[in-house]
């Protein structure tokens, strides 16, 4: 692993809407990284729960955003690092996550990458599903690249070349981004790291509904039918009590 002093600057961009419960956990995790982010940019979509003041209190730059692709793009426009790491507010990176991720990213000569998620849930069925998804990301990257929107690492030059995320898409914009990145450069799934994430979406929708939404999203991606509307009941952001892990 390369030393932290040999690595490029990394801007962390977090799109957010009412994330006052979980955002401090992420900000604390970023502050404890062995490779400290050059900056943290929060793209706020109109939070009314203290998200903005919490971010500013932790030293983050706050810009007006939107969800999901709009916020990432506005955050990236304000960021100045050589690499941009897009994270959702409900992920919990380990203290060496950034250093390991960036080191592998550079060693493999990647232009954009994603990682597998680890559920913050002890239920065996949830862990099984996420394990299956994790195993499938690597081979899928060679055929039909997918990205986990909760964690995408990209070179600034590649993001600019792609003109960012497709802002007309409100669902599956991460898969669209990965596909375009793979066609424009080298896209991969990092092997040395995974990132824990909350299960609030599953709890909010229920297992069956969540699985159905995921299946529809995958089919839309497969048949190149973009989603311009959020699936009924899916919801975005951390409001309405869904902010717990």
MIDOSE-1310 file (N, C-alpha, C; in nm, 2 decimals, decimal comma, always signed):
residues 245
xxxx	+0,08/-0,12/+0,00/+0,00/+0,00/+0,00/+0,09/+0,12/+0,00; +0,05/+0,22/-0,09/+0,13/+0,34/-0,09/+0,11/+0,42/+0,03; +0,22/+0,50/+0,07/+0,21/+0,59/+0,18/+0,11/+0,70/+0,16; +0,04/+0,75/+0,27/-0,06/+0,85/+0,25/+0,00/+0,98/+0,18
xxxx	+0,13/+1,00/+0,20/+0,19/+1,12/+0,14/+0,21/+1,11/-0,01; +0,20/+0,98/-0,06/+0,22/+0,96/-0,20/+0,09/+0,96/-0,28; -0,02/+0,98/-0,21/-0,15/+0,96/-0,28/-0,21/+1,10/-0,32; -0,29/+1,10/-0,42/-0,35/+1,23/-0,46/-0,46/+1,28/-0,36
xxxx	-0,49/+1,41/-0,38/-0,59/+1,46/-0,29/-0,73/+1,41/-0,33; -0,81/+1,39/-0,22/-0,95/+1,33/-0,24/-1,05/+1,42/-0,18; -1,15/+1,46/-0,26/-1,26/+1,53/-0,22/-1,38/+1,43/-0,19; -1,44/+1,44/-0,08/-1,55/+1,35/-0,05/-1,68/+1,44/-0,07
xxxx	-1,77/+1,39/-0,15/-1,90/+1,46/-0,18/-2,01/+1,37/-0,13; -2,10/+1,44/-0,05/-2,21/+1,37/+0,02/-2,34/+1,44/-0,02; -2,42/+1,39/-0,10/-2,56/+1,44/-0,12/-2,64/+1,41/+0,00; -2,72/+1,51/+0,04/-2,80/+1,48/+0,17/-2,93/+1,56/+0,17
xxxx	-3,03/+1,49/+0,24/-3,16/+1,55/+0,27/-3,20/+1,50/+0,40; -3,20/+1,59/+0,50/-3,24/+1,56/+0,64/-3,16/+1,44/+0,69; -3,03/+1,45/+0,70/-2,95/+1,34/+0,75/-2,88/+1,37/+0,88; -2,95/+1,45/+0,97/-2,89/+1,50/+1,09/-2,86/+1,38/+1,19
xxxx	-2,93/+1,27/+1,17/-2,90/+1,15/+1,26/-2,77/+1,08/+1,22; -2,76/+1,05/+1,10/-2,64/+0,97/+1,05/-2,52/+1,05/+1,01; -2,54/+1,17/+0,96/-2,43/+1,25/+0,91/-2,32/+1,26/+1,01; -2,34/+1,29/+1,13/-2,23/+1,30/+1,23/-2,14/+1,17/+1,23
xxxx	-2,21/+1,06/+1,22/-2,13/+0,93/+1,22/-2,03/+0,93/+1,10; -2,08/+0,96/+0,99/-2,00/+0,96/+0,87/-1,89/+1,07/+0,88; -1,92/+1,19/+0,92/-1,82/+1,29/+0,94/-1,71/+1,25/+1,04; -1,75/+1,19/+1,14/-1,65/+1,14/+1,24/-1,56/+1,04/+1,18
xxxx	-1,62/+0,95/+1,10/-1,54/+0,84/+1,04/-1,44/+0,90/+0,94; -1,48/+1,00/+0,87/-1,39/+1,07/+0,77/-1,28/+1,14/+0,84; -1,31/+1,20/+0,95/-1,21/+1,27/+1,03/-1,10/+1,18/+1,09; -1,14/+1,05/+1,10/-1,05/+0,95/+1,16/-0,97/+0,87/+1,06
xxxx	-0,99/+0,90/+0,93/-0,92/+0,82/+0,83/-0,77/+0,84/+0,83; -0,70/+0,73/+0,80/-0,55/+0,73/+0,79/-0,51/+0,81/+0,67; -0,59/+0,82/+0,57/-0,57/+0,92/+0,46/-0,69/+1,02/+0,47; -0,65/+1,14/+0,52/-0,76/+1,24/+0,55/-0,81/+1,29/+0,42
xxxx	-0,94/+1,31/+0,40/-0,99/+1,38/+0,28/-0,93/+1,52/+0,27; -0,91/+1,56/+0,15/-0,86/+1,70/+0,13/-0,98/+1,80/+0,17; -1,10/+1,76/+0,15/-1,22/+1,84/+0,18/-1,34/+1,75/+0,18; -1,44/+1,79/+0,25/-1,57/+1,73/+0,25/-1,67/+1,83/+0,20
xxxx	-1,75/+1,79/+0,10/-1,85/+1,88/+0,04/-1,99/+1,82/+0,06; -2,08/+1,89/+0,13/-2,21/+1,84/+0,15/-2,30/+1,91/+0,05; -2,37/+1,84/-0,04/-2,47/+1,90/-0,13/-2,61/+1,88/-0,07; -2,66/+1,99/-0,02/-2,79/+1,98/+0,06/-2,91/+2,00/-0,03
xxxx	-3,01/+1,91/-0,02/-3,13/+1,92/-0,10/-3,24/+1,99/-0,03; -3,21/+2,08/+0,07/-3,32/+2,15/+0,13/-3,35/+2,09/+0,27; -3,25/+2,05/+0,34/-3,28/+1,99/+0,48/-3,33/+2,09/+0,57; -3,42/+2,05/+0,66/-3,48/+2,13/+0,77/-3,46/+2,08/+0,91
xxxx	-3,36/+1,99/+0,92/-3,34/+1,92/+1,05/-3,20/+1,94/+1,11; -3,13/+2,04/+1,06/-3,00/+2,07/+1,12/-2,88/+2,01/+1,05; -2,91/+1,94/+0,94/-2,80/+1,88/+0,86/-2,70/+1,98/+0,82; -2,74/+2,09/+0,77/-2,64/+2,19/+0,72/-2,56/+2,25/+0,83
xxxx	-2,61/+2,28/+0,94/-2,53/+2,33/+1,05/-2,44/+2,23/+1,11; -2,48/+2,10/+1,11/-2,39/+1,99/+1,15/-2,27/+1,98/+1,06; -2,30/+1,99/+0,93/-2,19/+1,98/+0,83/-2,09/+2,09/+0,84; -2,14/+2,21/+0,85/-2,06/+2,33/+0,86/-1,98/+2,33/+0,99
xxxx	-2,04/+2,28/+1,10/-1,97/+2,27/+1,23/-1,85/+2,17/+1,23; -1,86/+2,08/+1,14/-1,75/+1,98/+1,12/-1,65/+2,02/+1,02; -1,67/+2,14/+0,96/-1,57/+2,19/+0,87/-1,60/+2,16/+0,72; -1,72/+2,10/+0,69/-1,75/+2,07/+0,55/-1,80/+2,19/+0,48
xxxx	-1,77/+2,20/+0,35/-1,83/+2,30/+0,26/-1,97/+2,26/+0,23; -2,06/+2,35/+0,23/-2,20/+2,31/+0,20/-2,24/+2,39/+0,08; -2,30/+2,32/-0,02/-2,35/+2,38/-0,14/-2,50/+2,33/-0,16; -2,57/+2,41/-0,24/-2,71/+2,37/-0,27/-2,70/+2,25/-0,37
xxxx	-2,78/+2,15/-0,34/-2,78/+2,03/-0,42/-2,92/+1,98/-0,46; -2,93/+1,85/-0,46/-3,06/+1,79/-0,50/-3,03/+1,64/-0,50; -3,13/+1,56/-0,52/-3,11/+1,41/-0,51/-3,16/+1,35/-0,64; -3,09/+1,24/-0,68/-2,95/+1,20/-0,63/-2,84/+1,25/-0,72
xxxx	-2,85/+1,24/-0,85/-2,74/+1,29/-0,94/-2,71/+1,44/-0,93; -2,82/+1,52/-0,91/-2,80/+1,66/-0,91/-2,71/+1,70/-0,79; -2,73/+1,64/-0,67/-2,65/+1,67/-0,56/-2,50/+1,63/-0,58; -2,48/+1,51/-0,64/-2,34/+1,47/-0,66/-2,27/+1,56/-0,76
xxxx	-2,34/+1,61/-0,86/-2,28/+1,70/-0,96/-2,25/+1,83/-0,90; -2,34/+1,89/-0,82/-2,32/+2,02/-0,76/-2,20/+2,01/-0,66; -2,20/+1,90/-0,59/-2,08/+1,88/-0,50/-1,95/+1,87/-0,57; -1,95/+1,79/-0,68/-1,83/+1,77/-0,76/-1,78/+1,90/-0,82
xxxx	-1,88/+1,99/-0,86/-1,84/+2,12/-0,92/-1,77/+2,21/-0,82; -1,80/+2,19/-0,69/-1,74/+2,27/-0,58/-1,61/+2,21/-0,53; -1,59/+2,08/-0,56/-1,47/+2,01/-0,51/-1,35/+2,04/-0,59; -1,23/+2,03/-0,52/-1,11/+2,06/-0,59/-1,01/+1,95/-0,59
xxxx	-1,04/+1,84/-0,53/-0,94/+1,72/-0,52/-0,92/+1,66/-0,66; -0,81/+1,59/-0,67/-0,78/+1,51/-0,79/-0,87/+1,39/-0,81; -0,91/+1,34/-0,70/-1,01/+1,23/-0,70/-1,14/+1,27/-0,63; -1,25/+1,22/-0,67/-1,38/+1,25/-0,60/-1,44/+1,12/-0,55
xxxx	-1,47/+1,12/-0,42/-1,54/+1,00/-0,36/-1,68/+1,04/-0,33; -1,77/+0,98/-0,40/-1,91/+1,01/-0,37/-1,96/+0,91/-0,26; -2,01/+0,96/-0,15/-2,06/+0,87/-0,04/-2,20/+0,91/+0,00; -2,28/+0,82/+0,04/-2,41/+0,85/+0,10/-2,39/+0,87/+0,24
xxxx	-2,48/+0,94/+0,31/-2,47/+0,98/+0,45/-2,48/+0,86/+0,54; -2,54/+0,75/+0,50/-2,56/+0,64/+0,59/-2,45/+0,53/+0,58; -2,34/+0,56/+0,51/-2,23/+0,46/+0,51/-2,13/+0,48/+0,63; -2,06/+0,38/+0,66/-1,96/+0,39/+0,78/-1,83/+0,34/+0,74
xxxx	-1,74/+0,41/+0,67/-1,61/+0,36/+0,63/-1,52/+0,34/+0,75; -1,45/+0,23/+0,75/-1,35/+0,20/+0,85/-1,23/+0,30/+0,84; -1,15/+0,31/+0,94/-1,05/+0,42/+0,95/-0,94/+0,41/+0,83; -0,92/+0,29/+0,78/-0,82/+0,28/+0,67/-0,89/+0,27/+0,53
xxxx	-1,02/+0,29/+0,53/-1,10/+0,27/+0,40/-1,04/+0,35/+0,29; -1,03/+0,48/+0,31/-0,99/+0,57/+0,21/-0,85/+0,54/+0,16; -0,76/+0,51/+0,25/-0,62/+0,48/+0,20/-0,61/+0,36/+0,12; -0,68/+0,25/+0,17/-0,68/+0,13/+0,09/-0,75/+0,14/-0,04
xxxx	-0,87/+0,21/-0,04/-0,94/+0,23/-0,17/-0,86/+0,31/-0,27; -0,80/+0,42/-0,23/-0,72/+0,50/-0,32/-0,60/+0,42/-0,37; -0,53/+0,35/-0,28/-0,41/+0,28/-0,32/-0,44/+0,17/-0,43; -0,55/+0,09/-0,41/-0,59/-0,01/-0,51/-0,63/+0,06/-0,64
xxxx	-0,71/+0,16/-0,62/-0,76/+0,24/-0,74/-0,64/+0,28/-0,83; -0,53/+0,33/-0,77/-0,42/+0,38/-0,85/-0,34/+0,26/-0,90; -0,32/+0,16/-0,81/-0,24/+0,04/-0,86/-0,30/-0,03/-0,98; -0,43/-0,03/-0,99/-0,50/-0,09/-1,10/-0,52/+0,00/-1,22
xxxx	-0,48/+0,13/-1,20/-0,50/+0,22/-1,31/-0,64/+0,25/-1,35; -0,73/+0,25/-1,25/-0,87/+0,27/-1,27/-0,90/+0,42/-1,29; -1,01/+0,45/-1,36/-1,06/+0,58/-1,38/-1,19/+0,61/-1,29; -1,26/+0,50/-1,26/-1,38/+0,50/-1,18/-1,40/+0,37/-1,12
xxxx	-1,45/+0,37/-1,00/-1,47/+0,24/-0,93/-1,58/+0,25/-0,82; -1,63/+0,13/-0,79/-1,73/+0,12/-0,68/-1,68/+0,01/-0,59; -1,76/-0,01/-0,48/-1,73/-0,12/-0,38/-1,85/-0,19/-0,35; -1,84/-0,31/-0,29/-1,95/-0,39/-0,24/-1,99/-0,33/-0,10
xxxx	-2,12/-0,34/-0,07/-2,17/-0,29/+0,05/-2,18/-0,41/+0,15; -2,17/-0,37/+0,28/-2,18/-0,47/+0,39/-2,30/-0,42/+0,48; -2,41/-0,50/+0,50/-2,52/-0,45/+0,57/-2,50/-0,43/+0,72; -2,54/-0,32/+0,77/-2,54/-0,31/+0,92/-2,66/-0,37/+0,98
xxxx	-2,67/-0,50/+0,96/-2,79/-0,57/+1,00/-2,75/-0,72/+1,03; -2,80/-0,77/+1,14/-2,75/-0,91/+1,17/-2,84/-1,02/+1,11; -2,95/-0,98/+1,04/-3,04/-1,08/+0,99/-2,97/-1,16/+0,88; -2,98/-1,29/+0,89/-2,91/-1,38/+0,80/-2,95/-1,36/+0,65
xxxx	-3,08/-1,33/+0,63/-3,13/-1,32/+0,49/-3,08/-1,20/+0,42; -3,07/-1,09/+0,50/-3,02/-0,96/+0,45/-2,87/-0,98/+0,41; -2,80/-1,04/+0,50/-2,65/-1,06/+0,48/-2,63/-1,15/+0,36; -2,71/-1,25/+0,34/-2,70/-1,34/+0,23/-2,72/-1,27/+0,10
xxxx	-2,83/-1,19/+0,09/-2,85/-1,11/-0,03/-2,74/-1,02/-0,06; -2,69/-0,95/+0,03/-2,58/-0,86/+0,01/-2,45/-0,93/-0,03; -2,43/-1,05/+0,02/-2,31/-1,13/-0,01/-2,32/-1,18/-0,16; -2,44/-1,21/-0,20/-2,46/-1,25/-0,34/-2,44/-1,14/-0,43
xxxx	-2,49/-1,02/-0,40/-2,47/-0,90/-0,48/-2,32/-0,87/-0,49; -2,25/-0,88/-0,37/-2,11/-0,85/-0,37/-2,03/-0,94/-0,47; -2,07/-1,07/-0,46/-2,00/-1,17/-0,55/-2,03/-1,14/-0,70; -2,14/-1,08/-0,73/-2,18/-1,06/-0,86/-2,12/-0,93/-0,92
xxxx	-2,08/-0,84/-0,84/-2,03/-0,71/-0,89/-1,91/-0,72/-0,98; -1,82/-0,81/-0,93/-1,69/-0,82/-1,01/-1,71/-0,88/-1,15; -1,78/-0,99/-1,16/-1,80/-1,04/-1,30/-1,89/-0,95/-1,38; -1,98/-0,88/-1,32/-2,07/-0,79/-1,39/-1,99/-0,67/-1,45
xxxx	-1,89/-0,63/-1,38/-1,81/-0,52/-1,42/-1,75/-0,54/-1,56; -1,72/-0,67/-1,59/-1,66/-0,70/-1,72/-1,76/-0,71/-1,83; -1,89/-0,72/-1,80/-2,00/-0,73/-1,90/-2,09/-0,61/-1,90; -2,15/-0,59/-1,79/-2,25/-0,47/-1,78/-2,22/-0,41/-1,64
xxxx	-2,13/-0,31/-1,64/-2,09/-0,25/-1,51/-2,20/-0,19/-1,43; -2,20/-0,21/-1,30/-2,29/-0,15/-1,21/-2,21/-0,08/-1,11; -2,27/+0,03/-1,05/-2,20/+0,10/-0,94/-2,30/+0,11/-0,83; -2,24/+0,10/-0,71/-2,32/+0,13/-0,59/-2,32/+0,28/-0,56
xxxx	-2,43/+0,35/-0,58/-2,43/+0,49/-0,56/-2,38/+0,54/-0,43; -2,39/+0,45/-0,33/-2,35/+0,49/-0,19/-2,20/+0,51/-0,18; -2,12/+0,46/-0,28/-1,98/+0,47/-0,28/-1,92/+0,46/-0,42; -1,88/+0,57/-0,48/-1,82/+0,57/-0,61/-1,69/+0,66/-0,60
xxxx	-1,58/+0,61/-0,65/-1,46/+0,68/-0,65/-1,42/+0,71/-0,80; -1,39/+0,83/-0,83/-1,36/+0,86/-0,97/-1,26/+0,97/-0,98; -1,18/+0,96/-1,09/-1,09/+1,07/-1,12/-1,16/+1,20/-1,16; -1,12/+1,31/-1,11/-1,18/+1,43/-1,15/-1,19/+1,45/-1,30
xxxx	-1,09/+1,41/-1,37/-1,08/+1,43/-1,52/-1,19/+1,34/-1,58; -1,21/+1,22/-1,53/-1,31/+1,13/-1,58/-1,45/+1,18/-1,56; -1,48/+1,23/-1,43/-1,61/+1,28/-1,40/-1,64/+1,40/-1,50; -1,54/+1,48/-1,52/-1,57/+1,60/-1,61/-1,59/+1,55/-1,75
xxxx	-1,52/+1,45/-1,79/-1,54/+1,39/-1,93/-1,68/+1,33/-1,95; -1,73/+1,28/-1,84/-1,86/+1,22/-1,85/-1,97/+1,32/-1,83; -1,93/+1,45/-1,80/-2,03/+1,55/-1,77/-2,12/+1,51/-1,65; -2,06/+1,44/-1,56/-2,12/+1,40/-1,44/-2,23/+1,30/-1,45
xxxx	-2,32/+1,30/-1,35/-2,43/+1,21/-1,35/-2,54/+1,26/-1,44; -2,62/+1,18/-1,50/-2,74/+1,22/-1,58/-2,84/+1,27/-1,48; -2,87/+1,40/-1,48/-2,96/+1,46/-1,38/-3,10/+1,44/-1,42; -3,13/+1,39/-1,53/-3,27/+1,36/-1,56/-3,32/+1,22/-1,50
xxxx	-3,22/+1,15/-1,45/-3,25/+1,02/-1,39/-3,26/+1,03/-1,24; -3,36/+0,98/-1,18/-3,38/+0,98/-1,04/-3,36/+0,84/-0,97; -3,34/+0,74/-1,06/-3,32/+0,61/-1,01/-3,24/+0,53/-1,11; -3,14/+0,46/-1,06/-3,05/+0,39/-1,15/-2,94/+0,48/-1,21
xxxx	-2,93/+0,60/-1,16/-2,83/+0,70/-1,22/-2,69/+0,65/-1,19; -2,67/+0,57/-1,09/-2,54/+0,51/-1,06/-2,50/+0,41/-1,16; -2,59/+0,32/-1,20/-2,56/+0,22/-1,31/-2,53/+0,29/-1,44; -2,61/+0,39/-1,47/-2,58/+0,47/-1,59/-2,44/+0,53/-1,59
xxxx	-2,40/+0,59/-1,48/-2,27/+0,65/-1,46/-2,16/+0,54/-1,48; -2,18/+0,43/-1,42/-2,08/+0,32/-1,43/-2,06/+0,28/-1,58; -2,18/+0,26/-1,64/-2,17/+0,22/-1,78/-2,09/+0,31/-1,87; -2,12/+0,44/-1,85/-2,05/+0,54/-1,93/-1,91/+0,55/-1,90
xxxx	-1,88/+0,54/-1,77/-1,74/+0,54/-1,72/-1,66/+0,42/-1,78; -1,72/+0,30/-1,79/-1,66/+0,19/-1,85/-1,63/+0,20/-1,99; -1,72/+0,27/-2,06/-1,70/+0,29/-2,21/-1,59/+0,40/-2,23; -1,58/+0,49/-2,14/-1,48/+0,61/-2,16/-1,35/+0,58/-2,10
xxxx	-1,33/+0,48/-2,01/-1,20/+0,45/-1,95/-1,21/+0,32/-1,88; -1,14/+0,31/-1,77/-1,13/+0,18/-1,69/-1,21/+0,19/-1,56; -1,31/+0,10/-1,56/-1,40/+0,10/-1,44/-1,38/-0,04/-1,37; -1,38/-0,04/-1,24/-1,37/-0,16/-1,17/-1,44/-0,16/-1,04
xxxx	-1,44/-0,28/-0,97/-1,49/-0,29/-0,84/-1,37/-0,32/-0,75; -1,36/-0,24/-0,65/-1,24/-0,25/-0,56/-1,25/-0,38/-0,48; -1,14/-0,45/-0,46/-1,14/-0,58/-0,39/-1,09/-0,57/-0,25; -1,02/-0,47/-0,22/-0,95/-0,46/-0,09/-1,04/-0,40/+0,02
xxxx	-1,15/-0,34/-0,02/-1,24/-0,27/+0,07/-1,39/-0,30/+0,04; -1,47/-0,30/+0,15/-1,61/-0,29/+0,14/-1,66/-0,18/+0,23; -1,78/-0,14/+0,22/-1,83/-0,03/+0,31/-1,96/-0,07/+0,37; -1,97/-0,06/+0,51/-2,09/-0,08/+0,58/-2,19/+0,02/+0,55
xxxx	-2,32/-0,02/+0,54/-2,43/+0,08/+0,51/-2,55/+0,04/+0,59; -2,63/+0,14/+0,62/-2,75/+0,11/+0,70/-2,86/+0,04/+0,62; -2,95/-0,02/+0,68/-3,06/-0,10/+0,62/-3,19/-0,02/+0,62; -3,19/+0,11/+0,64/-3,31/+0,18/+0,65/-3,40/+0,17/+0,54
xxxx	-3,35/+0,16/+0,42/-3,44/+0,15/+0,30/-3,52/+0,02/+0,31; -3,45/-0,09/+0,34/-3,52/-0,22/+0,35/-3,63/-0,21/+0,46; -3,60/-0,15/+0,58/-3,69/-0,14/+0,68/-3,81/-0,06/+0,65; -3,78/+0,05/+0,57/-3,89/+0,14/+0,53/-3,98/+0,07/+0,43
xxxx	-3,93/+0,01/+0,33/-4,01/-0,05/+0,23/-4,06/-0,20/+0,26; -3,98/-0,26/+0,34/-4,01/-0,41/+0,37/-3,92/-0,49/+0,27; -3,89/-0,61/+0,30/-3,80/-0,69/+0,22/-3,86/-0,72/+0,08; -3,99/-0,75/+0,07/-4,05/-0,79/-0,06/-4,05/-0,66/-0,15
xxxx	-4,10/-0,55/-0,10/-4,11/-0,43/-0,18/-3,97/-0,39/-0,22; -3,88/-0,39/-0,13/-3,74/-0,35/-0,17/-3,69/-0,44/-0,28; -3,71/-0,57/-0,27/-3,66/-0,66/-0,37/-3,73/-0,63/-0,51; -3,85/-0,60/-0,50/-3,92/-0,57/-0,63/-3,87/-0,44/-0,69
xxxx	-3,84/-0,34/-0,61/-3,79/-0,22/-0,67/-3,65/-0,24/-0,73; -3,57/-0,32/-0,66/-3,44/-0,35/-0,71/-3,44/-0,43/-0,84; -3,54/-0,53/-0,85/-3,55/-0,60/-0,97/-3,60/-0,52/-1,09; -3,69/-0,43/-1,06/-3,74/-0,34/-1,17/-3,63/-0,25/-1,22
xxxx	-3,55/-0,20/-1,12/-3,43/-0,11/-1,16/-3,33/-0,19/-1,24; -3,31/-0,32/-1,21/-3,21/-0,40/-1,29/-3,27/-0,42/-1,43; -3,40/-0,45/-1,44/-3,46/-0,47/-1,57/-3,45/-0,35/-1,65; -3,48/-0,24/-1,59/-3,47/-0,11/-1,67/-3,33/-0,09/-1,72
xxxx	-3,23/-0,12/-1,63/-3,09/-0,10/-1,68/-3,06/-0,19/-1,79; -3,11/-0,32/-1,78/-3,07/-0,42/-1,88/-3,13/-0,38/-2,02; -3,25/-0,33/-2,02/-3,32/-0,29/-2,14/-3,31/-0,14/-2,18; -3,22/-0,08/-2,10/-3,19/+0,06/-2,13/-3,31/+0,15/-2,13
xxxx	-3,39/+0,13/-2,03/-3,51/+0,22/-2,01/-3,49/+0,30/-1,88; -3,45/+0,43/-1,90/-3,41/+0,51/-1,79/-3,53/+0,54/-1,70; -3,51/+0,56/-1,57/-3,61/+0,59/-1,47/-3,61/+0,74/-1,44; -3,72/+0,81/-1,48/-3,73/+0,95/-1,46/-3,82/+0,98/-1,34
xxxx	-3,87/+0,88/-1,28/-3,96/+0,90/-1,16/-3,91/+0,80/-1,05; -3,92/+0,85/-0,93/-3,89/+0,77/-0,81/-4,00/+0,66/-0,79; -3,96/+0,53/-0,77/-4,06/+0,43/-0,75/-4,15/+0,46/-0,63; -4,28/+0,43/-0,64/-4,37/+0,47/-0,54/-4,33/+0,42/-0,40
xxxx	-4,32/+0,51/-0,31/-4,29/+0,47/-0,17/-4,14/+0,45/-0,14; -4,06/+0,47/-0,24/-3,92/+0,45/-0,22/-3,86/+0,56/-0,13; -3,88/+0,68/-0,16/-3,84/+0,79/-0,07/-3,69/+0,82/-0,09; -3,65/+0,94/-0,06/-3,51/+0,98/-0,06/-3,47/+1,06/+0,06
xxxx	-3,35/+1,05/+0,10/-3,31/+1,12/+0,22/-3,33/+1,05/+0,35; -3,30/+1,12/+0,46/-3,30/+1,05/+0,59/-3,41/+1,09/+0,68; -3,51/+1,17/+0,63/-3,61/+1,22/+0,71/-3,71/+1,11/+0,75; -3,82/+1,15/+0,80/-3,94/+1,07/+0,85/-3,90/+0,95/+0,93
xxxx	-3,79/+0,97/+1,02/-3,76/+0,86/+1,11/-3,68/+0,75/+1,06; -3,63/+0,76/+0,93/-3,55/+0,65/+0,87/-3,40/+0,67/+0,89; -3,36/+0,76/+0,98/-3,22/+0,79/+0,99/-3,14/+0,70/+1,07; -3,20/+0,60/+1,14/-3,13/+0,51/+1,22/-3,07/+0,40/+1,14
x	-2,95/+0,34/+1,18/-2,89/+0,24/+1,10/-2,97/+0,11/+1,09
